[in-house]
């Protein structure tokens, strides 16, 4: 028997190795290992060979984790939601509250990015009429050093 062959390959989903689970879930083996290391996945160690094996339950748990992350939940959020579910409590209220927080954070980041975009546009506009200059003590780049922020009246998001 070749060293990579498994003595008794189980049907899909029972006793999957890291790479098999990763392939089924369309993620990397490192992703599976990460969620295992932080305790969100709980494989069983095969007593015959010491390999960690993942069940259908772990596959479903991984797909849940991936779906939650895709929506915008943090790893900490997912941990909290799974903990409540594992304690046989409904995590729905927590999920709603957490996604509201994530949405507020996202909207704040979007606003920050729009303001940054406006500053960049203003810089390009200001610099379009200014000549290039060599650095001179203490000036490094006169364009950056002389940039003036647009006033709130000039900002158009």
Long-range contacts (C-beta under 8 A, 24 or more apart in sequence): 7-48, 13-55, 13-56, 13-59, 14-55, 14-56, 15-46, 15-53, 15-54, 15-55, 16-53, 16-54, 16-55, 16-58, 16-59, 17-51, 17-52, 17-53, 17-54, 18-52, 18-54, 20-54, 21-54, 21-58, 21-59, 21-62, 24-59, 25-59, 25-62, 25-63, 25-66, 27-62, 27-66, 32-62, 35-62, 35-65, 38-75, 38-79, 39-79, 40-65, 40-75, 40-78, 40-79, 40-82, 41-65, 71-99, 72-99, 72-102, 72-103, 72-106, 73-98, 73-99, 73-102, 74-102, 77-102, 114-157, 115-155, 115-157, 118-150, 118-155, 118-156, 118-157, 119-149, 119-150, 122-147, 122-149, 122-150, 122-154, 123-147
